[in-house]
C-alpha cells in the first residue's frame, strides 16, 4: 500500500483522484486546499490530515518523510490551478515522491524542460493524467489507424462546447496567464489524443481566438482536422439546446460520427493502475501537446479557407471565400450590371427616337 497526498482537494476533478487512490488499494494521508469545502474527503477516509495553508502542509509532508518508508508520502496527486502545476510538481519531487498531475501538465514548453532536469536530479518521476489514451474506443481507433496504408489521411471535424457562466471568467480559468486559455484549459487532452492517434503536427492554423472560443485547422501525419472549442453557451447547436444540454462533444471521421462519450467513469483509476505498475505518461509523452497549445495560444488568427474552416466559423465571419467564389459576382454586382444594361437600353431607345425626328 502506497501513501498519497492531494493538492487541490476542493477542485471539481479531485474526487476522481480520491476514487482512483481508494480503488487501487492505496491510502490518502494528507490533502491541502485554500478552500475548506472538502467534506467529500469523508467519503474516502476519516483519517486524512487536511490543511488550508500550503506551508503547514509542507511541514507535515516533511515530517512524514523523516518517519521512514512506511509513513512517507510516495505520490502527490496535483489538482491545483494550471499555473501552479510546475511548482507543486517540484514540491512532490523535493519530498521524494512521484507527481501525478492533471492536465495541462504545465503552460509552456520550457516548463517541461525544467521539470525534466528536476526529475533527473531527484530520481523521481512526473506522470500526467491523459485518460483519453486509455479509453477503449480511442485505443481501438489508434490500432485501426496504425494498420491503415501509409500516406492516407482522414478528414476530421472536432467540436467541443462546454458552457460556462460568469464565474468562469472571474476565476483563474478566465485569466490566460493562469489557465492557458481555451485551447489549453479545455482542449489540451483532445489535441493530445489526436496526435497520439494520427501522428505529429505538420501544419497548424488559428482562425478564431477570443476569451470564449478558439477554432483552427491541423494537418497531422494521418489526418486533417478542423476544430472548434468554446465555453460559450451561445455556441451550442440547436439540437443540444432543444435537448436541454449544456455540453456538446462531436468528432467525425470522413463525415461519420465517432462515439466516445461513454466509458469515462473509471479512466482515472486505469491511469493510476498503469502508474503504479511502472508505466504511465511522462514528460516525453506530454511534450508535443504542450508545444502545440502554446503555439496556438501565441498565433495570430487569420481567416480560414472553406476547406480548412470549421462550419461554426461562418457565424463569426472568419471564413474567406475560395478563389472560385471570389470570381463569382455578388448580388450587388449583379444588380449593378442589370441596372447598367437597363440604362444602356434606355439610351439606345432615346437615340433611335431622336433619329426618327
C-alpha positions in Angstrom: 0.0 0.0 0.0 1.3 3.4 -1.0 0.7 6.8 0.7 -0.8 9.6 -1.3 -1.1 13.4 -0.7 -3.6 15.5 -2.7 -3.1 19.2 -3.7 -6.3 20.9 -4.7 -8.7 18.7 -2.7 -11.6 21.2 -3.3 -11.3 21.1 -7.1 -14.1 19.5 -9.2 -11.7 16.9 -10.6 -10.2 15.9 -7.2 -12.9 13.3 -6.4 -11.8 11.2 -9.4 -8.3 11.1 -7.8 -9.7 10.2 -4.4 -11.6 7.3 -6.0 -8.6 6.2 -8.0 -6.4 6.1 -4.8 -9.0 4.1 -3.0 -9.8 1.7 -5.9 -6.1 0.8 -6.3 -6.0 -0.1 -2.6 -3.9 2.8 -1.6 -4.2 5.4 1.2 -4.8 9.1 1.1 -2.9 10.5 4.1 -2.8 14.3 3.5 -4.6 17.0 1.5 -4.5 20.7 1.0 -6.7 23.4 -0.4 -7.2 27.0 0.4 -11.0 26.3 0.5 -12.2 24.2 3.4 -15.3 22.9 1.5 -13.8 19.5 1.3 -16.3 17.3 3.2 -16.1 14.8 0.3 -12.9 13.6 1.9 -15.0 11.7 4.4 -16.4 9.6 1.6 -13.0 8.1 1.2 -11.3 8.3 4.6 -11.8 10.0 8.0 -8.1 10.0 8.7 -6.8 12.5 6.1 -4.7 15.3 7.5 -6.2 18.4 5.9 -4.6 21.8 5.6 -5.7 25.2 4.2 -2.2 26.6 4.3 0.4 25.2 2.0 3.2 25.9 4.4 1.7 23.7 7.1 1.0 21.0 4.6 4.7 21.2 3.5 5.8 20.9 7.1 3.6 17.8 7.6 4.9 16.2 4.4 8.5 16.7 5.6 7.6 15.2 9.0 6.2 12.1 7.3 9.3 11.8 5.1 11.5 11.7 8.2 9.4 8.9 9.7 10.6 6.4 7.1 9.4 4.4 4.2 6.1 3.2 5.7 4.9 6.7 6.7 6.4 8.9 3.9 4.3 10.2 1.0 5.0 8.1 -2.1 2.8 10.0 -4.6 1.5 13.6 -4.7 -1.7 14.0 -6.8 -2.0 17.5 -8.2 -5.4 19.1 -9.0 -4.5 22.7 -8.4 -4.9 25.6 -10.9 -2.9 25.2 -14.1 -0.3 27.9 -13.4 0.7 26.2 -10.1 1.3 22.8 -11.5 5.0 23.1 -12.1 5.6 24.5 -8.6 3.6 21.7 -7.0 5.3 19.0 -9.1 8.7 20.3 -7.9 7.4 20.1 -4.3 6.5 16.5 -4.8 9.9 15.6 -6.2 11.7 17.5 -3.4 10.0 15.4 -0.7 11.0 12.2 -2.6 7.6 11.5 -4.1 6.4 10.9 -7.7 4.0 13.5 -9.0 0.7 12.7 -10.7 -0.6 15.8 -12.3 -3.8 16.8 -14.0 -3.7 18.3 -17.5 -2.3 20.6 -18.7 0.9 19.5 -17.0 2.4 23.0 -17.5 1.7 26.0 -19.6 4.9 26.4 -21.6 7.4 24.1 -23.3 10.3 25.4 -21.2 8.5 24.4 -18.0 8.7 20.8 -19.3 12.5 21.2 -19.9 13.0 22.5 -16.3 10.9 19.6 -14.8 12.9 17.1 -16.8 16.1 18.3 -15.2 14.5 18.3 -11.8 13.2 14.8 -12.4 16.8 13.6 -13.2 18.2 15.3 -10.1 15.6 13.9 -7.8 15.4 10.4 -9.2 11.6 10.6 -9.0 9.0 10.7 -11.9 6.4 13.0 -13.2 3.2 11.5 -14.5 0.4 13.3 -16.4 -3.3 12.3 -16.4 -4.0 11.6 -20.1 -7.1 9.5 -19.6 -8.3 9.5 -23.2 -5.3 7.4 -24.1 -6.8 4.5 -22.1 -10.4 4.9 -23.4 -11.2 1.6 -25.1 -12.8 3.2 -28.2 -9.9 5.5 -28.7 -7.3 2.7 -28.2 -9.2 0.7 -30.9 -9.2 3.7 -33.3 -5.5 4.1 -32.9 -4.8 0.5 -33.7 -7.0 0.8 -36.8 -5.2 3.9 -38.0 -1.8 2.4 -37.4 -2.7 -0.6 -39.5 -4.1 1.5 -42.4 -2.0 2.0 -45.6 0.7 4.7 -45.3 0.0 8.0 -46.8 -3.8 8.0 -46.3 -5.3 10.9 -44.4 -8.7 11.1 -42.8 -10.8 14.3 -42.7 -11.8 15.1 -39.1 -14.1 17.6 -37.5 -13.8 18.2 -33.8 -16.3 20.3 -31.9 -16.3 20.7 -28.1 -18.5 23.2 -26.3 -18.8 23.2 -22.6 -21.0 26.0 -21.3 -19.5 28.2 -18.5 -21.1 31.1 -16.6 -19.7 34.4 -15.5 -17.9 32.8 -12.6 -15.5 31.1 -15.0 -14.2 34.4 -16.3 -13.8 35.9 -12.8 -11.9 32.8 -11.6 -8.3 31.9 -12.6 -9.7 30.0 -15.5 -10.6 33.2 -17.3 -7.1 34.5 -17.0 -5.0 33.3 -19.9 -1.8 33.7 -18.0 -3.1 31.3 -15.3 -5.2 28.8 -17.4 -3.5 29.0 -20.8 -6.8 30.0 -22.4 -9.4 27.9 -24.2 -7.2 25.6 -26.2 -5.1 24.7 -23.2 -7.8 24.5 -20.5 -10.5 22.5 -22.3 -8.6 21.4 -25.4 -5.2 20.0 -24.5 -6.5 16.4 -23.9 -8.2 16.4 -27.3 -5.1 17.6 -29.0 -3.0 15.0 -27.2 -5.5 12.3 -28.2 -5.4 13.4 -31.9 -1.6 13.4 -32.1 -1.4 10.1 -30.3 -3.8 8.5 -32.8 -2.9 10.4 -36.1 0.7 11.4 -35.7 2.7 14.6 -35.3 1.6 18.1 -36.5 2.7 19.0 -40.0 0.7 22.3 -40.2 -1.3 24.4 -37.9 -3.7 27.4 -38.3 -5.7 29.5 -35.9 -8.8 31.1 -37.4 -10.6 32.5 -34.3 -9.3 33.3 -30.8 -11.1 35.1 -28.1 -11.6 34.5 -24.3 -14.7 32.3 -25.0 -13.7 30.3 -28.0 -11.0 29.2 -30.4 -11.0 27.4 -33.8 -8.4 26.3 -36.3 -7.0 23.7 -38.6 -4.4 21.0 -38.0 -2.7 18.8 -40.5 -1.3 15.7 -38.9 0.6 12.8 -40.3 -2.6 10.8 -41.0 -5.4 13.3 -40.7 -6.7 16.8 -41.5 -8.6 18.3 -38.6 -11.0 21.3 -38.4 -11.6 22.1 -34.7 -13.8 24.4 -32.7 -13.6 24.8 -28.9 -15.9 27.0 -26.8 -17.0 27.7 -23.2 -19.9 29.9 -24.6 -23.4 28.6 -24.3 -24.4 30.7 -27.3 -22.3 28.4 -29.5 -24.3 25.3 -28.7 -26.1 23.9 -31.8 -29.9 23.8 -31.8 -30.1 20.1 -31.3 -28.2 20.5 -27.9 -30.4 23.4 -26.8 -33.6 21.5 -27.6 -32.4 18.6 -25.5 -31.5 20.9 -22.6 -27.8 20.1 -22.8 -25.1 22.4 -21.7 -22.2 20.4 -23.3 -21.8 19.3 -26.9 -19.0 17.0 -28.0 -18.6 15.7 -31.6 -15.9 14.1 -33.6 -16.4 13.0 -37.1 -14.1 10.9 -39.3 -14.7 11.4 -43.1 -18.2 12.6 -42.2 -19.1 9.6 -39.9 -19.6 10.2 -36.2 -17.1 8.6 -33.8 -18.7 7.8 -30.5 -16.6 8.1 -27.3 -18.9 9.9 -24.9 -19.4 6.8 -22.8 -16.8 4.9 -20.7 -15.3 7.9 -18.8 -16.2 6.7 -15.3 -13.0 4.8 -14.4 -10.4 6.2 -16.7 -8.5 8.0 -13.9 -8.4 4.7 -12.0 -7.0 3.0 -15.1 -4.3 5.6 -15.4 -3.4 5.2 -11.7 -3.1 1.4 -12.2 -0.6 2.0 -15.1 1.4 4.4 -13.0 1.6 2.0 -10.1 2.7 -0.7 -12.5 5.7 1.4 -13.5 4.2 2.8 -16.7 2.1 5.9 -17.1 2.6 9.0 -19.3 5.7 11.0 -18.5 7.2 14.3 -19.7 8.2 13.0 -23.1 4.7 11.8 -23.8 3.1 15.2 -22.9 5.6 17.5 -24.6 4.0 17.5 -28.1 0.6 18.7 -26.7 2.2 21.4 -24.6 4.2 22.6 -27.6 1.0 22.7 -29.7 -1.3 24.5 -27.3 1.4 27.1 -26.6 1.9 27.8 -30.3 -1.9 28.0 -30.8 -2.1 30.5 -28.0 0.6 32.7 -29.4 -0.6 32.5 -33.0 -2.2 35.5 -34.8 -5.7 34.4 -36.1 -6.2 34.5 -39.8 -9.5 33.9 -41.8 -9.9 30.3 -42.9 -10.4 29.0 -46.4 -13.6 26.9 -46.8 -11.7 23.6 -46.9 -9.9 24.4 -43.6 -12.6 26.3 -41.7 -14.9 24.7 -39.2 -18.6 25.2 -40.1 -19.2 27.1 -36.9 -16.9 29.8 -38.1 -19.4 31.2 -40.5 -21.3 32.9 -37.8 -18.2 34.9 -36.9 -17.2 35.8 -40.4 -13.9 34.0 -40.1 -14.0 32.2 -43.4 -12.7 33.8 -46.6 -14.1 33.0 -50.0 -12.3 30.5 -52.2 -10.7 31.7 -55.4 -13.7 30.4 -57.4 -16.1 32.1 -55.1 -14.2 35.4 -55.3 -14.6 35.3 -59.1 -18.3 34.8 -58.7 -20.2 38.2 -58.8 -22.0 39.2 -55.7 -25.7 40.0 -55.6 -24.9 43.8 -55.6 -22.6 43.4 -58.6 -25.4 41.5 -60.5 -27.9 44.3 -59.7 -25.5 47.0 -60.8 -24.8 45.1 -64.0 -28.5 44.7 -64.7 -29.1 48.4 -64.0 -26.3 49.3 -66.4 -27.9 47.2 -69.1 -31.2 48.9 -68.4 -29.5 52.4 -68.7 -27.8 51.4 -71.9 -31.1 50.2 -73.3 -32.8 53.4 -72.4 -30.0 55.4 -74.0 -30.3 53.4 -77.3 -34.1 53.9 -77.3 -33.7 57.6 -76.9 -31.1 57.8 -79.7 -33.4 56.0 -82.1 -36.2 58.3 -81.2 -34.1 61.4 -81.9 -33.0 59.9 -85.2 -36.6 59.4 -86.2 -37.3 63.1 -85.6 
